[in-house]
Amino acid sequence: MTRPSQDEPTASNPHQVRDQVERTRQELGRTVEALAARTDIRGRAQEKAAEVKEQAAAKAGELKAEAVRATSRLQDKLPDPVRAQAAHGTRLARDNRTVLLAAAGAGVALWLLCRTKR
């Protein structure tokens, strides 16, 4: 059996001994929990991943809001004819999305074919 620490007086009656044992059990339980948490590498990694994911989502939201503000400022500075032409181009792209995607796919395929022949 171990000796009590210097800062904790020894118990003089059975009630004090029980209290001292209970305190020691609680301290030991907290110590074991802390050690178990430190050795749970997978759990710690998952917690860290969740934390990083949350931070990334928050940063992405900030960047998106800043991009919207910058786009709005740029659109306000554009002359009216340019703004109208850009809106017309956007409408055409949305209306012909399938054709646009097919042309982009064909361009990528052509680029890959030319690249592999070298």
C-alpha positions as CSV (number, residue, x, y, z in Angstrom):
1,M,0.0,0.0,0.0
2,T,1.2,3.5,-0.7
3,R,1.7,6.2,1.8
4,P,-0.4,9.3,1.7
5,S,1.1,12.4,0.2
6,Q,2.7,15.0,2.4
7,D,0.0,17.6,1.7
8,E,-2.9,15.3,2.7
9,P,-3.2,14.4,6.4
10,T,-3.9,10.9,7.4
11,A,-7.4,10.0,8.4
12,S,-8.1,9.4,12.1
13,N,-11.5,7.7,12.0
14,P,-13.3,5.3,9.6
15,H,-15.5,8.1,8.1
16,Q,-12.5,10.1,7.2
17,V,-10.8,7.1,5.6
18,R,-13.9,6.4,3.5
19,D,-14.0,10.1,2.4
20,Q,-10.3,9.9,1.6
21,V,-10.8,6.7,-0.4
22,E,-13.7,8.2,-2.3
23,R,-11.7,11.3,-3.2
24,T,-8.8,9.2,-4.3
25,R,-11.2,7.1,-6.5
26,Q,-12.6,10.2,-8.1
27,E,-9.1,11.6,-8.8
28,L,-8.0,8.2,-10.2
29,G,-11.1,8.1,-12.5
30,R,-10.4,11.6,-13.8
31,T,-6.7,10.6,-14.4
32,V,-7.7,7.5,-16.3
33,E,-10.2,9.4,-18.4
34,A,-7.6,12.0,-19.3
35,L,-5.1,9.3,-20.2
36,A,-7.6,7.5,-22.3
37,A,-8.5,10.7,-24.1
38,R,-4.8,11.3,-24.8
39,T,-4.3,7.8,-26.3
40,D,-7.4,7.9,-28.4
41,I,-5.6,9.1,-31.6
42,R,-8.5,8.3,-33.9
43,G,-10.9,10.3,-31.8
44,R,-8.6,13.2,-31.5
45,A,-8.0,13.1,-35.3
46,Q,-11.7,13.1,-35.9
47,E,-12.2,16.0,-33.5
48,K,-9.4,18.0,-35.2
49,A,-10.9,17.2,-38.7
50,A,-14.3,18.4,-37.6
51,E,-12.7,21.6,-36.3
52,V,-10.8,22.2,-39.4
53,K,-13.9,21.5,-41.6
54,E,-15.9,24.0,-39.5
55,Q,-13.2,26.6,-39.9
56,A,-12.9,26.0,-43.7
57,A,-16.7,26.3,-44.1
58,A,-16.6,29.6,-42.2
59,K,-13.7,30.9,-44.3
60,A,-15.5,29.8,-47.5
61,G,-18.6,31.7,-46.4
62,E,-16.5,34.8,-45.8
63,L,-14.7,34.5,-49.2
64,K,-18.0,33.9,-51.0
65,A,-19.5,37.1,-49.4
66,E,-16.4,39.0,-50.3
67,A,-16.6,37.7,-53.9
68,V,-20.2,38.8,-54.1
69,R,-19.3,42.3,-52.8
70,A,-16.4,42.6,-55.3
71,T,-18.6,41.5,-58.2
72,S,-21.2,44.0,-57.3
73,R,-18.6,46.8,-57.1
74,L,-17.3,45.8,-60.5
75,Q,-20.7,45.6,-62.1
76,D,-21.5,49.0,-60.8
77,K,-18.4,50.4,-62.5
78,L,-19.1,48.8,-65.9
79,P,-20.6,51.0,-68.6
80,D,-24.2,50.3,-69.5
81,P,-23.4,48.8,-73.0
82,V,-20.9,46.4,-71.5
83,R,-23.2,45.4,-68.7
84,A,-26.0,44.7,-71.2
85,Q,-23.8,42.6,-73.4
86,A,-22.6,40.6,-70.4
87,A,-26.2,40.0,-69.3
88,H,-27.0,38.9,-72.9
89,G,-24.0,36.5,-72.9
90,T,-25.1,35.0,-69.6
91,R,-28.6,34.4,-70.8
92,L,-27.4,32.7,-74.0
93,A,-25.1,30.4,-71.9
94,R,-27.9,29.5,-69.6
95,D,-30.3,28.9,-72.4
96,N,-27.8,26.7,-74.4
97,R,-26.1,25.0,-71.5
98,T,-26.1,21.5,-73.2
99,V,-24.5,22.9,-76.3
100,L,-22.0,24.8,-74.3
101,L,-21.0,21.8,-72.2
102,A,-20.8,19.6,-75.3
103,A,-18.4,22.1,-76.9
104,A,-16.3,22.3,-73.8
105,G,-16.1,18.5,-73.5
106,A,-15.1,18.3,-77.2
107,G,-12.4,20.9,-76.6
108,V,-11.0,19.0,-73.6
109,A,-11.1,15.7,-75.6
110,L,-9.2,17.3,-78.5
111,W,-6.7,18.9,-76.2
112,L,-6.1,15.5,-74.5
113,L,-5.7,13.7,-77.9
114,C,-3.2,16.3,-79.1
115,R,-1.3,16.1,-75.8
116,T,-1.0,12.3,-75.8
117,K,0.4,12.2,-79.4
118,R,3.5,14.3,-78.4
